[in-house]
């Protein structure tokens, strides 16, 4: 858990209030990608359960007919890599 100075927290809350729904959604996607990148850089992605990875990526619970995606495919679908 990270600690954030109160001033920074107030700034982030103000930005969240004035941001459009699209900007908020894009910020959430970017934050999820950054979290995944940090876990990969630290070598911890292999330790994640399917449920933990889905939570980080904002993906719903797995359905029986669902296929697994590679990290590159997830990034591609989030628009973080060229198609």
N, C-alpha and C positions, 0 to 999 in steps of 0.2 A: 504494500500500500504506500502510495506516495503522499507526501505532505505538500500542500500548496499554500503559499502565503495568502492571507485574507484579501489583500488588494488584488491579487491575480484572480482569485475566486470571484470577487465582485465584478471584475472586468469580463470574465468568461460568462457569468450570468447575464450581464448587460448585452453582450454579443448574442447570446442565445435568445434574448427577448426581441431583438431587432432583426434577426436573421429570418429569411424566408424558409418555408418548409423544405424546399429543395436544397437550400444551403445547409440546413441542419442535417438532412439525409446524407448529403455528400460529406459533411464533416464526420458523421458517424461511420460511414464506410472507410474514410481515410484513417480514422482512429483504430478501427478494427484491423486494417492492413498494417498499420504501424505496430500494433500489439503483436500481430503474427510475425512481422519482421524481427522485432526484438526477441521473441521466443526462438526464432530460427537462428539468429545471430548468437544467442547464448547456448544453442544446441539442445533446446528443450522441447522442440515440437514432437519428437518421438515419444515423449513422456505424456503427451496429452491423450486423454480418452476421446472417443468419438464425440461424446456429449460436450466435453470442454471445447473442442475445436469448433463444433457447431455454435456454441454460445459465443465464442470470440468472433466468428464470422457472421453471426446474426442469422443463421440458417435454422429452420424448424427441425423438429425431431425426425429421424430417419423413417421413411416409409419402406415397406417390403420391396417395392418395385424400383427403388432408387439406386442409382449407381454412385460409386465414390468418385471424387474428383481429385486430380493432382493439385498441388499448390499453384502451379503455373496456370492451370485451367481456372481456378478460383480467381486468381489475379486478373486473368483475361476477362472473365465475366464481370468483375468489378470495374473494368476499364483501366486497370493499372498496367496492362501489357498490350501491345498491339495485337490485333487479331490475326 
